[in-house]
Amino acid sequence: MRHPSPIARRVAAASVSLVVAAGAAACGPEDNDAKASASDSAPHQGGTLTILNSNPQQDFDPARLYTSGGGKVPTLVFRTLTTRNRENGAPGAKVVPDLATDTGRPNKDATVWTYTLKEGLKYEDGTAITSADIKYGIERSFAPELSGGAPYLRDWLVGAADYQGPYKDPKGLAAIETPDSRTIVFHLNKPEGEFPYLATQTQFAPVPKAKDTGAEYEEHPVSSGPYKVVKNENDGERLTLVRNAYWSEKTDAERKAYPDRIDVRSGLDSSVINQRLSASQGADATAITTDTNLGPAELAKVSGDKKLAARVGTGRFGYTDYIAFNPNVKPFDDPKVRQAISYAVDRSSVVNAAGGSSLAEAATTFLPSQKSFGYEPYDLFPAGATGDATKAKELLKAAGHPNGLTVTLTHSNSQDFETSPEIATAVQDALKKAGITVKLQGLEENDYSDTIHDVKKEPGFFLAHWGADWPSGGPFLAPIFDGRQIVKDGANFNTGFLDDKSVNAEIDAINKLTDLDAAAKRWGALDKRIGEQALTVPLFHPVYKRLYGENVRNIVISDWDGVLDPSQVAVK
């Protein structure tokens, strides 16, 4: 998530529909067990599942999708070396084998990873899936005309930084070896213990070279999953998927593939989606959404209806909304000023501005509160739920501002309940009690994004948010706090310009670990250590609520990305 357009696609735009980014995790209807409360009969095969989404499933090509394109629809068509464990809540944050027999076998220092494909894997036309197809699929993701995917492979693979894809360089990447049809070996620039997470991304889907049609491939990509594309209209606005007869559940323990047909309809207004799911008339009774949340007003309405409330999936995506400081801009170069603001913030008012406690949880840590991220509870500037104006004033006085301060807070004008005017106003009101006058500077979304990610334009004080590409502290902390990731001529996310050698070294040390539980503990400790510098003020972690049709069964929403999983759904 180091590049602005993928972030917008995967996190913000993918779910800007009503509340926030990419979704909900864990328990299903109103904190009850999803499977129990979502069904009155065992799930069975057959029928048509309708998916109603705000954002079209554009660029339906595994090379161009950022992770799974926001709504998990691509994972019905594209299998990868590894995948997400399709279970509710925390177990769903684990990485498990998909096309491969295991999650990968590293060498001693995790710079070489080896995978073996399962036997009997086939495409939709019955031909065998080979390791060469996975190598080719990865290589074509480097082609400039197929841009849009995650950037990690270019950074991680040996000799890949300037590779331009197989159309211009058919020799391919020497860093990927295929000694036989079922074995694939990756050579990395540096140790990467989390490579199994990366291998879940769609760039690792196999593509048969003979069927590659370049930029037109998205119109009919060759399926390796339980469904194949039979119609793609208006660049993903309308997708029709039917069963892939050559997919076998014997090689795929994760996807249930209950429906016979899946009808994806996108480009819809978020309010229309929720109205249709609420009414559940006709085909909408067997419909879900994978990108549209309930907003505060809608949630209040739904909560008052027991039948509707029983059809709300609840949960969390690893995501944090926060205040960011630029320490190169006065007065934020003074840690005492940053600490004063940390004490002054009234998180209860911020949570209310985000839609209330049903849609936001107060945050005092930068890492989200899920175990997989390495969450370690801490509150370095304890101010209670409503802030500590007295402590803030003491710090301001010690910083040479006995009469308070006047500062400008930059925010987005988008109605996303994250970095929007409501949140900015809540911060403004709280800081006023501590003698800090806050002037608000609202920018349109594109201007806002360009401004806060430009080292030359970055304001001193602004609202920001971050979500990880996989459930670990690595893709959460490194882009924001690794000094080597400060980008001077491009999109920069290390907004605090932290370049601490000891922090950088610890990031490298954790990346060497292939024991992901051990790595998680160290990410949590590093989060607390960085937090002491007060370069950010964590505000809240979003909670998500999504409706589904009354005849939908087997709801599964995991802690990986919080998106309701269509590969598990059955229809009555």
Backbone torsions as a table, in degrees:
resi	resn	phi	psi	omega
1	MET	NA	41.9	-178.7
2	ARG	-94.9	-6.2	-177.2
3	HIS	-116.2	139.6	-170.2
4	PRO	-65.3	-39.7	-177.4
5	SER	-67.2	-42.1	175.5
6	PRO	-61.8	-37.9	179.2
7	ILE	-61.3	-46.5	-179.3
8	ALA	-60.2	-42.1	-179.2
9	ARG	-66.6	-49.5	-168.9
10	ARG	-81.2	-35.1	-173.3
11	VAL	-108.9	-56.5	-173.7
12	ALA	-80.7	-59.9	-175.3
13	ALA	-65.3	-32.5	-176.5
14	ALA	-62.6	-23.2	-179.3
15	SER	-142.6	24.8	179.6
16	VAL	-66.2	-7.3	-174.0
17	SER	-42.3	-50.6	179.9
18	LEU	-137.4	-45.5	-175.7
19	VAL	-113.3	-68.9	-173.2
20	VAL	-156.6	-152.7	-170.2
21	ALA	-70.5	-140.9	-155.8
22	ALA	-76.6	19.8	164.0
23	GLY	135.2	-161.9	-172.1
24	ALA	-127.8	154.6	178.5
25	ALA	-132.0	162.1	162.9
26	ALA	85.8	-108.0	-149.7
27	CYS	-86.8	-8.5	-179.4
28	GLY	82.6	-159.5	-165.6
29	PRO	-52.1	116.1	170.8
30	GLU	39.5	53.7	173.2
31	ASP	66.6	13.6	172.5
32	ASN	-98.5	167.9	177.6
33	ASP	-65.1	125.2	-172.7
34	ALA	-61.3	-45.7	-174.6
35	LYS	-67.0	-38.0	-177.9
36	ALA	-70.2	-46.7	-173.8
37	SER	-83.5	-12.7	-177.9
38	ALA	-94.7	-1.2	-176.0
39	SER	-143.5	146.7	172.4
40	ASP	-117.4	11.6	175.8
41	SER	-157.8	160.6	-179.7
42	ALA	-66.0	143.4	178.5
43	PRO	-64.2	144.6	179.9
44	HIS	-140.4	165.4	-179.1
45	GLN	-79.2	155.6	175.2
46	GLY	115.1	166.1	176.1
47	GLY	85.7	-179.7	-179.6
48	THR	-118.5	127.7	174.2
49	LEU	-97.4	128.7	175.6
50	THR	-103.1	135.0	176.4
51	ILE	-115.3	118.8	-178.6
52	LEU	-104.8	113.2	-176.0
53	ASN	-128.0	156.0	175.8
54	SER	-77.8	-43.7	-172.6
55	ASN	-102.9	127.1	178.6
56	PRO	-59.4	146.1	178.2
57	GLN	-80.7	69.8	-175.9
58	GLN	-70.0	161.2	175.1
59	ASP	54.0	55.0	-176.2
60	PHE	-77.1	63.9	-178.4
61	ASP	-136.9	128.0	-175.2
62	PRO	-59.4	-24.0	178.9
63	ALA	-72.3	-28.7	-170.7
64	ARG	-100.2	-11.7	-177.8
65	LEU	-81.0	141.1	175.1
66	TYR	-92.6	114.1	-167.3
67	THR	54.4	-116.3	-178.5
68	SER	-110.3	22.5	173.7
69	GLY	76.4	15.3	172.6
70	GLY	99.0	-43.6	-171.2
71	GLY	-117.9	11.2	178.0
72	LYS	66.9	-2.5	176.5
73	VAL	-58.2	-42.8	179.4
74	PRO	-58.7	-28.0	-178.1
75	THR	-71.0	-8.8	173.9
76	LEU	-78.7	-20.5	-175.9
77	VAL	-110.6	-37.1	-174.8
78	PHE	-109.1	120.0	170.7
79	ARG	-95.4	154.9	-176.9
80	THR	-131.0	175.5	-178.0
81	LEU	-57.9	-46.0	175.7
82	THR	-125.6	170.7	179.2
83	THR	-151.1	-180.0	179.4
84	ARG	-85.0	139.7	175.3
85	ASN	-66.4	120.7	-172.9
86	ARG	-87.5	72.9	177.8
87	GLU	-136.4	158.6	178.2
88	ASN	-66.0	145.0	169.4
89	GLY	65.6	-145.0	-172.9
90	ALA	-59.4	-39.6	178.3
91	PRO	-58.3	-25.7	179.7
92	GLY	-73.8	-5.6	178.5
93	ALA	-88.2	1.6	-179.5
94	LYS	-87.4	150.8	174.3
95	VAL	-96.3	137.8	-176.9
96	VAL	-134.9	163.3	178.9
97	PRO	-65.0	151.1	174.1
98	ASP	-127.5	-90.5	173.8
99	LEU	-72.9	-27.0	-177.9
100	ALA	-86.4	161.7	-179.8
101	THR	-78.6	-19.2	179.0
102	ASP	-151.8	-175.2	-177.4
103	THR	-87.3	8.7	176.2
104	GLY	115.7	147.5	-179.8
105	ARG	-118.6	108.5	-177.9
106	PRO	-85.1	156.8	168.1
107	ASN	-77.7	-174.0	-171.9
108	LYS	-59.7	-39.6	-177.4
109	ASP	-105.4	16.1	175.5
110	ALA	60.9	30.7	175.1
111	THR	-101.4	-8.7	176.6
112	VAL	-131.9	127.1	-179.8
113	TRP	-123.3	132.0	-177.8
114	THR	-119.1	135.9	178.5
115	TYR	-128.4	146.8	173.9
116	THR	-119.5	129.6	-179.9
117	LEU	-76.1	149.1	174.0
118	LYS	-65.9	158.3	176.0
119	GLU	-82.2	148.9	173.6
120	GLY	83.4	14.2	179.4
121	LEU	-76.3	132.9	-178.2
122	LYS	-137.6	151.9	172.0
123	TYR	-81.2	177.0	-179.3
124	GLU	-63.7	-20.4	178.3
125	ASP	-95.8	5.5	176.5
126	GLY	90.6	-6.1	178.6
127	THR	-77.7	155.5	-175.1
128	ALA	-75.6	143.2	173.2
129	ILE	-86.9	129.0	-177.3
130	THR	-121.0	165.4	177.1
131	SER	-62.8	-32.6	178.2
132	ALA	-63.1	-32.4	178.8
133	ASP	-68.4	-35.9	177.9
134	ILE	-70.5	-42.3	176.6
135	LYS	-59.1	-45.1	-179.3
136	TYR	-66.0	-40.0	178.7
137	GLY	-60.2	-40.2	177.3
138	ILE	-67.1	-45.1	-177.0
139	GLU	-62.3	-39.0	-179.5
140	ARG	-69.5	-20.4	177.5
141	SER	-68.8	-13.1	177.4
142	PHE	-86.6	-10.8	-178.2
143	ALA	-66.8	130.7	-178.2
144	PRO	-56.1	-34.8	-178.7
145	GLU	-74.1	-7.8	178.1
146	LEU	-119.0	34.2	-177.2
147	SER	-72.4	162.9	176.9
148	GLY	130.8	-20.5	-178.8
149	GLY	-75.4	176.0	-179.9
150	ALA	-63.2	148.6	-173.4
151	PRO	-86.9	-4.1	-168.3
152	TYR	-60.0	-41.6	-176.3
153	LEU	-60.2	-38.1	178.3
154	ARG	-64.1	-34.2	179.9
155	ASP	-80.1	-36.1	-168.7
156	TRP	-90.4	-37.2	-174.7
157	LEU	-76.3	138.7	178.7
158	VAL	-60.2	128.6	175.4
159	GLY	71.8	17.2	-174.9
160	ALA	-97.4	-9.3	-172.0
161	ALA	-55.8	-38.2	-176.3
162	ASP	-111.6	11.3	-178.4
163	TYR	-68.4	139.5	-175.5
164	GLN	-114.6	15.1	175.5
165	GLY	92.0	166.8	-173.2
166	PRO	-72.2	-18.7	-180.0
167	TYR	-69.7	-34.6	178.7
168	LYS	-96.8	-28.5	-177.5
169	ASP	-134.2	82.7	-176.2
170	PRO	-66.7	-9.6	177.6
171	LYS	-65.6	-27.5	177.2
172	GLY	81.0	-171.2	-177.3
173	LEU	-96.0	119.0	178.0
174	ALA	-66.7	-19.2	-179.7
175	ALA	-69.9	-13.0	177.9
176	ILE	-115.2	118.2	-179.1
177	GLU	-110.8	144.2	175.6
178	THR	-130.2	81.1	-176.6
179	PRO	-62.6	-24.3	174.0
180	ASP	-153.1	179.5	-171.7
181	SER	-68.8	-13.9	-178.7
182	ARG	-116.9	1.2	-176.4
183	THR	-118.1	136.4	176.0
184	ILE	-137.9	135.6	-174.4
185	VAL	-126.8	133.0	-179.1
186	PHE	-114.2	131.6	177.9
187	HIS	-109.7	122.1	-173.0
188	LEU	-107.7	154.8	178.1
189	ASN	-67.8	-30.1	-175.5
190	LYS	-153.0	164.1	-179.6
191	PRO	-59.8	133.6	177.9
192	GLU	-139.1	91.9	-179.5
193	GLY	-67.3	-17.1	-177.9
194	GLU	-98.9	19.0	178.9
195	PHE	-55.9	-35.7	177.4
196	PRO	-57.9	-31.6	175.7
197	TYR	-66.6	-45.0	-179.3
198	LEU	-60.8	-35.7	-177.1
199	ALA	-69.4	-1.4	173.2
200	THR	-84.5	-14.1	-173.0
201	GLN	-77.2	153.5	-168.9
202	THR	-64.8	-16.3	175.2
203	GLN	-61.9	-18.7	-180.0
204	PHE	-91.3	8.0	175.4
205	ALA	-77.2	141.4	-179.9
206	PRO	-71.9	142.0	175.5
207	VAL	-131.9	118.5	177.8
208	PRO	-71.7	122.1	-175.2
209	LYS	-54.4	-39.1	-177.3
210	ALA	-66.2	-20.0	-178.4
211	LYS	-104.2	2.4	-178.3
212	ASP	-74.1	121.6	178.7
213	THR	-112.5	23.5	176.6
214	GLY	65.3	-130.6	-177.0
215	ALA	-64.3	-19.8	179.6
216	GLU	-87.1	-4.7	-176.2
217	TYR	-58.8	-31.2	-177.7
218	GLU	-62.5	-22.6	-178.4
219	GLU	-70.7	-33.2	174.3
220	HIS	-149.5	75.1	176.0
221	PRO	-68.3	148.9	-178.7
222	VAL	-81.9	123.0	-173.2
223	SER	-78.2	139.3	168.9
224	SER	-115.5	-1.7	-177.0
225	GLY	-104.5	-168.6	-174.8
226	PRO	-73.5	-14.4	-179.9
227	TYR	-127.9	153.8	175.8
228	LYS	-123.1	154.2	-178.9
229	VAL	-84.1	123.9	174.7
230	VAL	-111.4	-11.6	177.0
231	LYS	-154.7	133.6	175.6
232	ASN	-138.0	104.1	-176.3
233	GLU	-108.8	140.6	175.4
234	ASN	52.8	47.5	175.5
235	ASP	53.9	54.0	173.9
236	GLY	90.5	2.0	179.9
237	GLU	-69.2	-34.5	176.5
238	ARG	-133.7	115.6	178.8
239	LEU	-119.3	136.3	174.1
240	THR	-120.5	123.5	-179.6
241	LEU	-117.0	138.5	174.0
242	VAL	-128.9	170.7	-175.2
243	ARG	-62.2	140.8	170.0
244	ASN	-90.7	110.4	-174.0
245	ALA	-63.6	-20.8	-176.6
246	TYR	-95.6	-1.2	174.0
247	TRP	-76.0	139.5	-179.7
248	SER	-126.3	129.8	177.7
249	GLU	-66.2	-16.5	177.7
250	LYS	-65.7	-26.2	179.2
251	THR	-103.2	0.8	-174.8
252	ASP	-136.8	96.5	-178.2
253	ALA	-81.5	-8.7	-171.4
254	GLU	-97.3	-45.1	-174.3
255	ARG	-88.2	126.1	-180.0
256	LYS	-82.9	-37.4	175.9
257	ALA	53.3	55.9	-179.6
258	TYR	-73.3	-50.7	-176.5
259	PRO	-66.3	152.2	175.2
260	ASP	-80.5	-27.4	-173.3
261	ARG	-143.2	144.4	177.6
262	ILE	-129.0	124.9	-177.3
263	ASP	-112.4	110.5	-177.7
264	VAL	-101.4	120.2	179.9
265	ARG	-121.6	118.4	-173.6
266	SER	-123.7	-179.5	-178.0
267	GLY	76.9	21.0	-178.1
268	LEU	-94.6	149.9	175.1
269	ASP	-68.0	138.7	-175.4
270	SER	-59.7	-37.9	179.7
271	SER	-66.4	-34.9	177.9
272	VAL	-66.2	-42.0	178.1
273	ILE	-57.8	-49.4	-177.9
274	ASN	-67.8	-33.1	176.1
275	GLN	-65.3	-43.0	-178.9
276	ARG	-67.3	-41.7	178.1
277	LEU	-66.3	-36.5	178.4
278	SER	-63.8	-46.1	-178.4
279	ALA	-71.7	-35.5	178.9
280	SER	51.2	50.3	178.4
281	GLN	-96.7	138.6	176.3
282	GLY	58.3	-130.8	-178.4
283	ALA	-63.7	-21.8	-179.2
284	ASP	-69.8	-15.6	177.0
285	ALA	-70.1	-22.6	176.8
286	THR	-114.3	45.0	-177.8
287	ALA	-121.3	153.9	173.7
288	ILE	-135.7	172.1	168.2
289	THR	-127.1	144.0	176.6
290	THR	-114.4	11.3	178.3
291	ASP	-147.9	9.8	-174.8
292	THR	-125.3	123.1	-178.3
293	ASN	-101.2	162.7	171.9
294	LEU	-80.7	134.8	174.8
295	GLY	-86.4	174.0	-176.9
296	PRO	-55.6	-46.8	-178.0
297	ALA	-66.6	-42.5	179.5
298	GLU	-65.2	-39.5	-179.6
299	LEU	-62.9	-41.3	179.2
300	ALA	-61.1	-39.8	179.9
301	LYS	-67.9	-44.6	-179.0
302	VAL	-66.2	-39.5	-177.2
303	SER	-62.8	-23.5	179.5
304	GLY	-82.6	-0.8	-178.9
305	ASP	-121.6	110.5	-174.1
306	LYS	-58.6	-38.9	-179.1
307	LYS	-67.0	-41.3	178.1
308	LEU	-69.7	-42.0	-178.4
309	ALA	-60.3	-29.5	178.8
310	ALA	-74.1	-8.7	179.6
311	ARG	-113.3	34.7	177.9
312	VAL	-116.9	120.8	174.7
313	GLY	-86.0	135.5	-173.5
314	THR	-122.2	144.4	172.9
315	GLY	168.3	-159.3	-170.4
316	ARG	-142.3	138.0	169.6
317	PHE	-104.9	148.1	-179.4
318	GLY	-67.9	98.9	-166.4
319	TYR	-157.0	141.5	-179.6
320	THR	-136.0	133.0	171.7
321	ASP	-103.1	135.3	-171.5
322	TYR	-154.2	167.6	170.3
323	ILE	-93.3	135.3	177.5
324	ALA	-113.8	144.7	176.4
325	PHE	-116.1	143.8	169.2
326	ASN	-104.1	105.5	-175.6
327	PRO	-71.9	-1.4	176.0
328	ASN	-89.3	-3.2	-179.5
329	VAL	-113.6	125.4	177.3
330	LYS	-70.0	146.3	3.0
331	PRO	-91.4	13.3	-173.1
332	PHE	-79.1	0.6	172.4
333	ASP	-74.5	-14.5	-179.8
334	ASP	-95.0	116.5	179.9
335	PRO	-56.1	-31.3	-179.0
336	LYS	-65.2	-35.8	177.7
337	VAL	-66.6	-43.3	179.1
338	ARG	-63.9	-39.4	178.0
339	GLN	-66.3	-39.0	179.3
340	ALA	-59.3	-43.8	178.7
341	ILE	-66.4	-36.1	177.6
342	SER	-60.3	-39.6	178.0
343	TYR	-74.1	-32.9	-173.1
344	ALA	-76.2	-25.1	-174.8
345	VAL	-61.6	133.7	177.3
346	ASP	-100.8	97.4	-175.4
347	ARG	-69.6	-26.9	178.5
348	SER	-64.7	-39.9	178.9
349	SER	-71.4	-34.2	176.6
350	VAL	-65.4	-44.4	178.2
351	VAL	-59.8	-42.5	177.4
352	ASN	-62.0	-39.2	178.9
353	ALA	-67.1	-25.9	179.3
354	ALA	-85.8	0.6	177.0
355	GLY	117.7	1.0	178.9
356	GLY	99.0	173.7	-173.1
357	SER	-66.6	-16.0	176.3
358	SER	-74.6	-20.1	-175.6
359	LEU	-118.5	-2.7	-179.2
360	ALA	-155.9	141.9	176.9
361	GLU	-118.7	128.6	-179.3
362	ALA	-55.5	139.6	-176.8
363	ALA	-122.4	135.7	171.0
364	THR	-119.7	-1.8	177.1
365	THR	-116.1	150.6	176.8
366	PHE	-74.4	-41.8	177.3
367	LEU	-68.3	142.8	175.1
368	PRO	-62.7	167.5	-170.2
369	SER	-86.2	7.7	178.3
370	GLN	-83.0	147.5	-177.2
371	LYS	-59.1	-38.7	-174.4
372	SER	-61.7	-24.8	179.4
373	PHE	-80.7	-12.4	-176.7
374	GLY	90.8	22.3	-176.1
375	TYR	-50.1	124.0	173.7
376	GLU	-124.2	113.9	-177.1
377	PRO	-59.8	130.8	172.5
378	TYR	-157.2	156.1	175.7
379	ASP	-144.0	92.0	-172.4
380	LEU	-74.2	-21.5	-179.7
381	PHE	-129.7	68.9	-171.9
382	PRO	-64.8	119.9	-177.4
383	ALA	-132.5	12.3	-178.7
384	GLY	70.5	-172.0	-176.2
385	ALA	-73.0	-26.9	-171.8
386	THR	-112.3	6.5	178.4
387	GLY	93.2	160.7	179.8
388	ASP	-125.9	87.8	-177.2
389	ALA	-64.0	-34.6	-178.9
390	THR	-64.4	-47.2	178.5
391	LYS	-63.2	-38.9	179.1
392	ALA	-62.4	-42.1	179.4
393	LYS	-65.0	-38.1	177.7
394	GLU	-60.8	-43.6	180.0
395	LEU	-67.6	-38.6	177.9
396	LEU	-63.5	-40.3	178.6
397	LYS	-63.3	-43.5	179.3
398	ALA	-65.3	-25.4	179.1
399	ALA	-86.6	0.7	178.6
400	GLY	92.0	22.4	-179.8
401	HIS	-127.8	63.3	-176.4
402	PRO	-64.4	-23.2	-179.6
403	ASN	-101.0	14.8	177.8
404	GLY	90.0	-169.7	-175.0
405	LEU	-141.0	159.0	168.2
406	THR	-122.9	123.1	-176.9
407	VAL	-134.5	165.8	178.8
408	THR	-115.1	129.7	178.2
409	LEU	-106.9	120.3	179.0
410	THR	-92.4	136.9	-179.3
411	HIS	-146.7	172.6	177.9
412	SER	-92.7	150.0	175.5
413	ASN	-87.4	-4.0	179.4
414	SER	-64.7	140.5	179.7
415	GLN	-85.6	70.0	-175.6
416	ASP	-109.6	-0.8	-179.2
417	PHE	59.0	26.5	-179.6
418	GLU	-127.0	-65.2	-179.3
419	THR	-114.7	20.9	-171.0
420	SER	-91.2	175.3	-176.0
421	PRO	-54.9	-35.0	-179.2
422	GLU	-59.8	-43.9	-179.1
423	ILE	-69.3	-42.8	-179.5
424	ALA	-60.7	-40.1	-179.7
425	THR	-66.9	-37.5	177.9
426	ALA	-63.4	-41.2	177.3
427	VAL	-65.5	-43.2	179.6
428	GLN	-57.2	-46.4	-177.8
429	ASP	-65.1	-39.7	-178.5
430	ALA	-68.2	-42.8	-176.9
431	LEU	-69.5	-25.3	178.2
432	LYS	-61.2	-35.2	179.8
433	LYS	-65.5	-23.3	-179.9
434	ALA	-96.8	8.9	179.1
435	GLY	84.8	16.0	179.3
436	ILE	-107.5	115.8	177.2
437	THR	-87.2	122.5	-176.6
438	VAL	-110.6	120.2	171.4
439	LYS	-92.8	136.4	-176.6
440	LEU	-98.9	133.7	176.1
441	GLN	-120.6	102.6	179.5
442	GLY	-93.1	133.4	179.9
443	LEU	-123.0	148.3	173.8
444	GLU	-64.2	154.6	-167.3
445	GLU	-52.9	-49.7	-178.2
446	ASN	-63.6	-41.9	179.3
447	ASP	-66.7	-40.1	177.6
448	TYR	-59.4	-50.4	-178.6
449	SER	-62.2	-44.5	179.8
450	ASP	-62.8	-37.9	-176.0
451	THR	-70.6	-49.3	-174.0
452	ILE	-74.3	-16.5	-179.4
453	HIS	-105.3	12.3	178.4
454	ASP	-108.7	118.6	-175.6
455	VAL	-60.5	-25.4	-178.8
456	LYS	-84.5	-23.8	-176.5
457	LYS	-107.3	-12.9	-170.9
458	GLU	-54.0	125.1	178.3
459	PRO	-71.6	171.7	-178.1
460	GLY	-81.2	-21.3	-167.3
461	PHE	-152.0	112.3	-175.7
462	PHE	-156.2	163.0	177.4
463	LEU	-88.1	142.7	-178.5
464	ALA	-148.1	171.6	176.6
465	HIS	-153.2	160.7	-178.0
466	TRP	-153.6	138.7	174.5
467	GLY	-133.2	147.1	-173.9
468	ALA	-91.3	151.2	178.2
469	ASP	-75.1	-19.8	171.3
470	TRP	-152.9	160.1	-170.9
471	PRO	-76.9	79.1	178.7
472	SER	-153.2	158.6	176.9
473	GLY	-69.9	-21.5	-176.6
474	GLY	-58.8	-61.4	-180.0
475	PRO	-71.9	-1.1	176.4
476	PHE	-94.8	-45.8	-175.3
477	LEU	-89.6	-39.7	-172.8
478	ALA	-60.3	-48.2	-178.6
479	PRO	-63.0	-26.3	-175.5
480	ILE	-92.1	-28.6	-171.4
481	PHE	-128.1	-1.1	177.2
482	ASP	-83.5	117.1	-176.2
483	GLY	-61.3	-25.2	180.0
484	ARG	-76.4	-7.8	178.7
485	GLN	-101.3	9.4	173.0
486	ILE	-68.5	122.0	-176.8
487	VAL	-108.0	116.0	-176.9
488	LYS	-85.8	-27.4	-178.0
489	ASP	-125.1	56.4	-179.2
490	GLY	174.7	-161.2	-178.7
491	ALA	-78.4	114.3	-178.9
492	ASN	-107.3	132.3	179.9
493	PHE	-113.1	-9.5	174.4
494	ASN	-81.0	75.1	-170.7
495	THR	-69.1	-23.2	178.4
496	GLY	-89.3	1.6	178.7
497	PHE	51.1	36.9	178.4
498	LEU	-73.7	124.3	176.2
499	ASP	-136.4	71.1	-177.0
500	ASP	-98.5	117.7	-175.7
501	LYS	-58.5	-36.3	-179.2
502	SER	-70.4	-35.2	176.2
503	VAL	-67.5	-45.5	178.3
504	ASN	-58.8	-42.3	-178.5
505	ALA	-65.9	-38.5	179.1
506	GLU	-67.8	-37.8	175.8
507	ILE	-59.2	-45.2	178.7
508	ASP	-62.6	-41.7	-178.2
509	ALA	-64.7	-41.4	-179.7
510	ILE	-68.4	-36.9	-179.8
511	ASN	-62.4	-21.0	179.3
512	LYS	-76.6	-18.6	-174.6
513	LEU	-76.2	130.1	173.5
514	THR	-99.0	-8.2	172.0
515	ASP	-85.1	99.3	-172.0
516	LEU	-69.0	-27.3	175.8
517	ASP	-68.1	-41.5	177.5
518	ALA	-65.9	-38.7	178.6
519	ALA	-63.6	-40.6	-178.5
520	ALA	-59.3	-42.4	179.6
521	LYS	-61.0	-38.5	-179.1
522	ARG	-74.6	-31.8	174.7
523	TRP	-63.4	-40.6	179.3
524	GLY	-62.7	-42.5	178.3
525	ALA	-65.4	-38.1	179.5
526	LEU	-68.3	-36.5	177.2
527	ASP	-57.1	-46.9	-179.6
528	LYS	-64.6	-41.0	-179.5
529	ARG	-63.1	-42.4	178.0
530	ILE	-68.1	-36.9	-177.8
531	GLY	-59.7	-25.8	179.8
532	GLU	-62.7	-21.9	-178.7
533	GLN	-83.5	-6.2	175.8
534	ALA	52.7	46.2	176.7
535	LEU	-87.4	-11.9	175.7
536	THR	-141.3	160.8	170.0
537	VAL	-122.7	100.9	176.9
538	PRO	-60.3	134.5	-178.2
539	LEU	-108.0	-57.3	-179.4
540	PHE	-160.4	158.0	171.9
541	HIS	-106.7	124.0	-177.7
542	PRO	-66.0	150.6	171.0
543	VAL	-117.5	143.9	-173.5
544	TYR	-121.1	144.8	-179.8
545	LYS	-130.6	124.8	-179.2
546	ARG	-133.4	134.7	176.5
547	LEU	-80.8	155.4	169.5
548	TYR	-144.2	160.3	-175.1
549	GLY	-64.1	156.5	-172.9
550	GLU	-70.6	-17.1	179.4
551	ASN	-106.8	21.9	176.5
552	VAL	-94.0	139.4	-178.0
553	ARG	-126.8	161.6	171.8
554	ASN	63.4	55.7	178.6
555	ILE	-75.0	125.6	176.6
556	VAL	-128.7	123.2	-179.9
557	ILE	-133.6	113.6	-172.4
558	SER	-99.3	169.8	177.9
559	ASP	-81.1	0.4	-179.5
560	TRP	-69.1	-59.6	-179.9
561	ASP	-131.5	-3.7	175.6
562	GLY	74.0	9.6	-179.6
563	VAL	-92.5	130.8	176.8
564	LEU	-53.6	129.7	-168.6
565	ASP	-91.8	108.1	-178.3
566	PRO	-68.9	-16.1	179.7
567	SER	-73.9	-10.5	-178.8
568	GLN	-106.3	-16.5	-171.2
569	VAL	-72.6	140.6	169.9
570	ALA	-119.8	157.1	178.7
571	VAL	-120.7	145.6	-175.9
572	LYS	-73.2	NA	NA
